[in-house]
Amino acid sequence: MIGLDILYLIGGAFFAAMALLSGADRENPKRLGNGLFWGLLSVSFLLGSYLGDLINGLIVIALALLAGLGGMGHGRPATTTPEQRREGSARYGAKLFIPALVIPLVTLSGTFLFKGTVLFEPLTVNGHPIVDPKQATLVSLVLGILVGLTLAMIMIRPRPVVPLQEGRRLLDAVGWAALLPQTLAALGAVFAAAGVGQIIGQLAGSGISGGGPLVAVIAYTVGMAVFTVIMGNAFAAFPVMTAGIGLPLIVGKYGGDPAIMAAIGMLSGFCGTLMTPMAANFNLVPAVLLELKDRYGVIKAQIPTALLLLTGNTVLMYVFVY
């Protein structure tokens, strides 16, 4: 059965390639730092299950020190030139979107096939699922990426090393921030396990418990957005704010619908995603890819929309949750 173990192997192999290519890049004065950073991450992916908590913790500390002390720099990957890209764009036109569109198509199709629906059971071999149903979406996403990469290689026929060098070019541009989604999502689980949600609940209970249902809704939606700005990930903010305000006040005290609360609460958190550089994959990567002069230009353009959406989510929750 295909599960997370296979995905970790694929990810580890990719980061190992990034480490080797980075370490060999003599155009980067900090090539050893880049190589060590991605190499340590590769070790974590490939061997993390066998190393134990202490060694994994030391790897995380080493990654933080490399990033925090400026141990990483920008290389010059041997990839296609701007002229070659313009020529390829003119030659292939809209066909260039095919590999990219294949990824969500395969992800959605695979999720239905491997997880099953009310209409049919998941795909099995000898009565056993081909893919772990709990990881069907992640497996399908990685499968979609591999299929899209294969199509792109067939269409464009670049040198085999070009996709890896392009990946390294993007990672060099984003740097350590590429790990923010993964680390911040884990941070949310750590906060929840440490009881941060209970502390917030106690503070909220003493500060807004007498304010009524509307105040509870505002505290929850705005709190979701603010915590997402701080933590960079709505999934990380959700367990903290739901345990602290959503369940005890909106559901427990005022009898709100937990499904509506959770759905609109997540949308409120996503409003915070639009306003924070901590959500590097959404807000910093596009700026790098588009080569914007203002690194925070995407965030500045999104803030008015985010505030309007947050206001709308607050109104919707108050109208429907009770």
C-alpha positions in Angstrom: 0.0 0.0 0.0 1.4 3.4 -1.0 1.5 5.9 1.8 3.7 8.6 3.3 6.8 6.5 3.2 7.0 6.6 -0.6 6.3 10.3 -0.6 9.1 11.0 1.9 11.5 8.9 -0.3 10.6 11.0 -3.4 11.0 14.3 -1.4 14.3 13.1 0.1 15.6 12.2 -3.3 14.7 15.6 -4.7 16.4 17.5 -1.8 19.5 15.3 -2.1 19.7 16.3 -5.8 19.4 20.0 -4.7 22.2 19.5 -2.2 24.5 18.0 -4.7 23.8 20.6 -7.4 24.1 23.4 -4.9 27.4 22.1 -3.5 28.9 21.9 -7.0 27.9 25.4 -8.0 31.1 27.4 -7.9 29.2 30.6 -8.9 27.7 30.6 -5.4 30.1 31.8 -2.7 27.9 30.1 -0.1 27.4 26.9 -2.0 28.6 24.7 0.9 25.9 26.3 3.1 23.2 25.7 0.5 24.4 22.1 0.0 24.4 21.4 3.7 21.0 22.9 4.3 19.3 20.9 1.6 21.4 17.8 2.4 20.2 17.9 6.1 16.6 18.3 4.9 17.1 15.3 2.6 18.4 13.2 5.6 15.4 14.2 7.6 13.0 13.1 4.8 14.9 9.8 4.0 15.9 8.7 7.5 13.9 10.8 9.9 11.8 7.8 11.0 14.9 5.9 12.1 17.0 8.7 13.7 14.9 9.4 16.8 13.7 12.7 18.3 17.1 13.9 19.5 18.9 13.6 16.1 15.9 15.0 14.3 15.8 17.9 16.7 19.5 18.6 16.2 18.9 18.6 12.4 16.1 21.2 12.9 18.5 23.4 15.0 21.2 23.1 12.4 18.8 24.2 9.7 17.7 27.2 11.7 21.3 28.2 12.4 22.3 27.9 8.7 19.3 30.1 7.7 19.5 32.5 10.6 23.2 33.2 10.4 23.1 33.9 6.7 24.7 30.7 5.6 22.8 30.4 2.3 23.2 32.3 -0.9 22.0 32.5 -4.5 23.6 30.3 -7.1 23.6 30.4 -10.9 22.0 27.2 -12.1 23.0 26.0 -15.6 19.5 26.2 -17.0 17.8 27.8 -20.0 18.5 31.4 -21.0 15.8 34.1 -21.2 16.1 34.0 -25.0 15.5 30.2 -25.0 12.4 30.7 -22.8 11.0 33.4 -25.1 11.6 31.1 -28.1 9.9 28.2 -26.3 6.9 30.4 -25.3 6.4 31.5 -28.9 6.8 27.9 -30.2 4.4 26.1 -27.8 2.0 28.9 -26.9 -0.9 27.8 -24.7 0.3 24.1 -24.8 2.7 25.1 -22.0 -0.2 25.1 -19.6 -1.0 21.4 -20.3 1.5 20.0 -17.8 0.4 22.5 -15.1 -3.3 21.7 -15.6 -2.6 18.0 -15.5 -1.5 18.3 -11.9 -4.9 19.3 -10.3 -6.7 17.0 -12.7 -4.7 13.9 -11.6 -4.9 15.0 -8.0 -8.7 15.3 -8.0 -9.2 12.1 -10.0 -6.7 10.1 -7.8 -8.4 11.3 -4.6 -11.7 10.0 -5.8 -10.3 6.7 -7.1 -8.0 6.0 -4.1 -10.3 7.2 -1.4 -13.6 6.1 -2.9 -17.0 7.9 -2.9 -20.5 7.1 -2.0 -20.9 5.7 -5.5 -17.9 3.3 -5.6 -15.2 1.7 -3.4 -11.6 2.7 -3.5 -9.3 0.8 -5.9 -7.9 -2.3 -4.3 -5.7 -5.3 -5.2 -6.6 -8.6 -3.6 -8.9 -6.7 -1.3 -6.2 -4.3 -0.1 -6.3 -0.6 -1.0 -3.6 0.5 -3.5 -3.1 3.8 -1.7 -3.6 4.5 2.0 -7.1 6.2 2.0 -5.9 8.7 4.6 -3.1 9.9 2.3 -5.0 9.6 -1.0 -4.9 13.4 -1.7 -1.2 13.7 -1.0 -0.3 10.6 -3.0 -2.4 11.9 -5.9 -0.8 15.3 -5.8 2.7 13.8 -6.0 1.5 11.5 -8.8 0.1 14.5 -10.6 3.4 16.3 -10.3 5.3 13.3 -11.8 2.8 13.0 -14.6 3.0 16.7 -15.4 6.8 16.6 -15.3 6.8 13.7 -17.7 4.5 15.5 -20.1 6.7 18.6 -20.0 9.8 16.5 -20.7 8.1 14.8 -23.7 6.8 18.2 -25.1 9.9 20.3 -24.6 12.7 17.7 -24.5 15.1 19.6 -22.3 18.3 18.1 -20.9 17.4 15.8 -18.0 19.2 18.1 -15.5 17.2 21.2 -16.5 14.1 20.5 -14.3 16.4 19.9 -11.3 18.3 23.1 -12.0 15.1 25.1 -12.4 13.9 23.7 -9.1 17.2 24.8 -7.5 16.9 28.2 -9.1 13.5 28.7 -7.4 14.7 27.3 -4.1 17.7 29.6 -4.2 15.4 32.5 -4.8 13.1 31.7 -2.0 15.7 30.2 0.4 14.8 28.8 3.8 11.3 30.3 3.5 10.4 27.4 1.3 10.1 25.4 4.5 7.7 27.8 6.3 4.4 26.0 5.3 5.7 22.7 6.7 7.2 24.1 9.9 4.3 26.4 10.7 1.8 23.7 10.2 3.7 21.6 12.7 3.8 24.6 15.0 0.1 24.7 15.2 0.0 21.1 16.4 2.7 21.9 18.9 0.7 24.9 20.2 -2.4 22.8 20.5 -0.6 20.0 22.4 1.0 22.6 24.7 -2.4 23.9 25.7 -2.1 27.4 24.1 -5.7 27.1 23.0 -6.8 26.6 26.6 -4.8 29.7 27.7 -6.5 31.7 24.9 -9.8 30.4 26.0 -9.3 31.5 29.6 -8.2 35.0 28.5 -11.1 35.2 26.0 -13.5 33.9 28.6 -12.6 36.6 31.1 -12.5 39.3 28.5 -15.4 38.7 26.1 -17.7 36.2 27.8 -20.1 38.9 28.7 -20.1 40.5 25.3 -22.7 38.2 23.7 -22.8 36.1 20.6 -21.6 38.8 18.2 -18.5 39.6 20.2 -17.7 35.9 20.3 -17.9 35.7 16.5 -15.8 38.8 16.0 -13.2 37.5 18.4 -13.1 34.1 16.6 -12.9 35.4 13.0 -10.5 38.2 13.7 -8.5 36.0 15.9 -8.2 33.4 13.2 -6.9 36.0 10.8 -4.5 37.5 13.3 -3.1 34.1 14.3 -2.7 33.2 10.7 -0.7 36.4 10.1 1.5 35.4 13.0 1.9 31.7 12.2 1.6 31.9 8.4 -0.8 29.1 8.1 -4.6 28.9 8.7 -4.3 25.2 9.5 -1.9 26.1 12.3 -4.1 28.8 13.7 -7.3 26.7 13.5 -6.8 24.3 16.4 -5.6 27.1 18.7 -8.5 29.5 18.0 -11.1 26.8 17.8 -10.1 25.3 21.2 -9.8 28.7 22.8 -12.9 30.6 21.5 -14.8 28.6 18.9 -15.9 25.5 20.9 -16.2 26.9 24.4 -18.0 30.2 23.4 -19.7 30.0 20.0 -20.7 26.3 20.3 -20.7 25.6 24.0 -22.1 28.8 25.5 -24.2 30.2 22.7 -25.2 27.0 20.9 -23.7 27.7 17.5 -23.4 25.1 14.7 -19.8 23.7 14.8 -19.8 22.8 11.1 -20.6 26.4 10.0 -18.2 27.8 12.6 -15.4 25.6 11.4 -16.0 26.3 7.7 -16.3 30.1 7.9 -13.5 30.1 10.6 -11.1 28.6 8.1 -12.1 31.1 5.5 -11.4 33.9 8.0 -8.0 32.4 8.6 -7.3 32.4 4.8 -7.9 36.2 4.9 -4.8 36.3 7.2 -2.9 34.2 4.7 -3.3 37.0 2.2 -1.7 39.6 4.5 1.4 37.8 5.8 5.0 37.2 4.5 5.0 34.1 6.7 2.8 32.4 4.0 5.9 32.4 1.7 4.5 29.9 -0.8 1.5 32.2 -1.5 3.0 35.7 -1.1 6.8 35.7 -1.6 7.2 33.0 -4.2 5.0 34.8 -6.8 7.0 38.0 -6.2 10.2 36.1 -6.9 8.8 34.3 -10.0 7.4 37.6 -11.4 10.7 39.3 -10.5 8.8 42.2 -8.8 10.9 45.1 -7.5 8.8 45.1 -4.3 9.1 41.8 -2.5 6.0 42.5 -0.6 4.0 43.9 -3.5 1.7 40.9 -3.6 0.8 41.3 0.0 0.1 45.0 -0.4 -2.2 44.4 -3.3 -4.1 41.7 -1.4 -4.7 43.5 2.0 -7.8 45.5 0.9 -9.5 42.3 -0.5 -8.5 40.4 2.6 -10.1 42.9 5.0 -13.3 43.0 2.9 -13.5 39.2 2.9 -12.8 39.1 6.7 -15.7 41.5 7.3 -18.0 39.4 5.0 -17.0 36.2 6.8 -17.8 37.7 10.2 -21.2 38.8 9.0 -21.9 35.4 7.4 -20.9 33.6 10.6 -23.1 35.7 12.8 -26.1 35.3 10.5 -25.8 31.5 10.0 -23.9 30.0 12.9 -26.7 30.6 15.5 
